């Protein structure tokens, strides 16, 4: 009788721990998506030169980078039973953290963005290759692990890929006085009375 009660309490304890971990991962992912939306809003604000766009974009990318660094540890902690998936999650999270930092440097036009791309791109492409290979095998995973793979790795990967390409197609620089049309008077120029 006591053995049966002990076994039942162990199962209940494990279920409770798994439930708490799943709840934490779901909350973590929700916050991650809120910050991703903030980053996209910051890019939109920068593109339309809305005040505060730089702050929103930089703040959200820094938070995203920190979250993906935390996700490196979560990958090992959450996906204990699948070592390959845990390694993929860890390296994928590292690639995403570096990718978002490189995109921030590029969109802000900061010195050294080429170095950031040079560091991030190889890790990003190698991990993307292994991620695609892993997904093509259609390995059966637990429902929560599948959600983690798609929501925390695959979608952010696609977003970083799109933003990385867009960073070379869009120009976020403010026009310099030399680039403004010669017909405009100093009073009507957008930089009149403002210091960039």
C-alpha positions in Angstrom: 0.0 0.0 0.0 2.8 2.4 0.9 4.7 1.5 -2.2 1.6 2.3 -4.3 1.2 5.7 -2.6 4.9 6.6 -3.1 4.7 5.7 -6.8 1.5 7.8 -7.2 3.1 10.7 -5.4 6.2 10.6 -7.6 4.0 10.6 -10.7 2.0 13.5 -9.4 5.2 15.4 -8.5 6.6 14.8 -12.0 3.4 15.9 -13.6 3.4 19.1 -11.5 7.0 19.9 -12.4 6.3 19.3 -16.1 3.2 21.5 -15.9 5.2 24.3 -14.2 8.0 24.1 -16.8 5.4 24.1 -19.7 3.7 27.1 -18.2 7.0 29.0 -17.8 7.9 28.2 -21.4 4.5 29.4 -22.7 4.8 32.6 -20.7 8.4 33.1 -22.0 7.3 32.6 -25.6 4.4 35.0 -25.1 6.8 37.7 -23.8 9.2 36.8 -26.7 6.5 37.5 -29.3 5.5 40.8 -27.6 9.1 42.0 -27.8 9.3 40.8 -31.4 6.2 42.9 -32.2 7.9 45.8 -30.5 11.0 45.4 -32.6 8.9 45.4 -35.8 7.0 48.5 -34.5 10.4 50.1 -33.9 11.5 49.4 -37.5 8.2 50.8 -38.8 8.7 54.0 -36.6 12.3 54.3 -37.9 11.2 53.9 -41.5 8.6 56.6 -41.2 11.0 58.7 -39.0 8.6 58.8 -36.0 10.1 60.2 -32.8 11.2 57.4 -30.4 11.6 54.8 -33.2 15.3 54.4 -32.4 14.7 53.9 -28.7 11.9 51.3 -29.2 13.9 49.4 -31.8 17.2 49.3 -29.7 15.4 48.5 -26.5 13.4 45.6 -28.0 16.4 44.1 -29.8 18.5 44.2 -26.6 15.7 42.5 -24.7 15.4 39.9 -27.6 19.1 39.2 -27.5 19.0 38.6 -23.7 15.9 36.4 -24.1 17.6 34.3 -26.7 20.7 33.9 -24.5 18.4 32.7 -21.7 16.8 30.3 -24.2 20.1 28.6 -24.7 19.9 27.3 -21.2 16.2 26.6 -21.5 16.8 24.4 -24.5 18.9 22.0 -22.5 16.7 22.2 -19.4 13.4 21.8 -21.3 14.4 19.2 -24.0 16.4 16.8 -21.8 15.1 13.6 -23.6 16.3 14.8 -27.1 20.0 15.8 -27.1 20.1 16.7 -30.8 17.1 19.0 -30.4 18.5 20.5 -27.3 21.8 21.3 -29.1 19.9 22.6 -32.1 17.8 24.8 -29.8 20.9 26.1 -28.0 22.9 26.9 -31.2 19.7 28.2 -32.8 19.1 30.6 -29.9 22.8 31.8 -30.1 22.4 32.4 -33.8 19.2 34.3 -33.2 20.8 36.5 -30.5 23.8 37.3 -32.8 21.5 37.8 -35.8 19.3 40.4 -34.0 22.4 42.2 -32.8 23.8 42.3 -36.3 20.5 43.6 -37.6 20.4 46.3 -34.9 23.9 47.5 -35.9 22.9 47.5 -39.6 19.6 49.3 -39.2 21.3 51.9 -36.9 24.2 52.3 -39.3 26.6 51.8 -36.4 30.3 51.2 -37.1 31.2 47.6 -37.1 28.0 46.2 -38.6 30.0 44.3 -41.2 31.9 42.5 -38.4 28.6 41.6 -36.7 27.3 40.2 -39.9 30.5 38.3 -40.5 30.3 36.7 -37.1 26.5 36.0 -37.1 26.0 34.9 -40.7 28.0 31.6 -40.7 26.5 30.4 -37.4 23.0 31.4 -38.6 23.4 29.6 -42.0 24.9 26.4 -40.4 22.2 26.2 -37.8 19.5 26.9 -40.4 20.8 24.0 -42.5 20.6 21.6 -39.5 17.2 23.0 -38.5 15.9 22.4 -42.0 17.4 18.9 -42.0 15.9 18.1 -38.6 12.4 19.3 -39.7 12.6 17.3 -42.9 13.0 14.0 -41.0 9.5 14.5 -39.4 10.8 13.0 -36.2 7.9 12.5 -33.7 8.3 14.8 -30.7 6.2 15.7 -27.7 3.6 18.3 -28.5 5.3 20.9 -26.2 8.7 20.2 -27.9 7.2 20.7 -31.3 5.7 24.0 -30.3 9.0 25.1 -28.9 10.8 24.1 -32.1 8.3 26.1 -34.3 7.5 29.0 -32.1 10.8 29.7 -30.5 13.2 28.8 -33.3 11.6 28.5 -36.7 9.5 31.6 -36.8 12.2 33.9 -35.3 14.6 32.4 -37.9 12.3 33.4 -40.7 11.9 36.9 -39.2 15.7 37.4 -38.9 16.1 36.2 -42.5 13.5 38.7 -43.8 14.9 41.5 -41.7 18.4 40.7 -42.7 17.5 41.0 -46.4 15.4 44.1 -45.8 18.3 45.8 -44.1 20.1 45.9 -47.4 17.0 47.1 -49.4 15.7 49.8 -47.1 17.4 53.1 -46.3 16.8 54.4 -42.8 19.3 57.3 -43.0 17.9 60.8 -42.5 18.7 63.0 -45.5 21.7 65.3 -45.1 21.4 69.0 -46.1 23.4 68.2 -49.3 20.9 65.5 -50.3 17.9 67.7 -50.0 16.5 69.4 -53.1 18.2 72.7 -53.9 14.8 74.4 -54.4 13.8 74.2 -50.8 14.5 77.1 -48.5 16.2 76.6 -45.1 12.9 77.3 -43.3 11.1 74.5 -45.2 13.8 71.9 -44.8 13.0 69.0 -42.5 16.2 69.5 -40.5 15.6 73.2 -39.9 16.0 74.0 -36.2 16.8 70.4 -35.4 20.1 68.8 -34.6 20.6 65.2 -35.6 
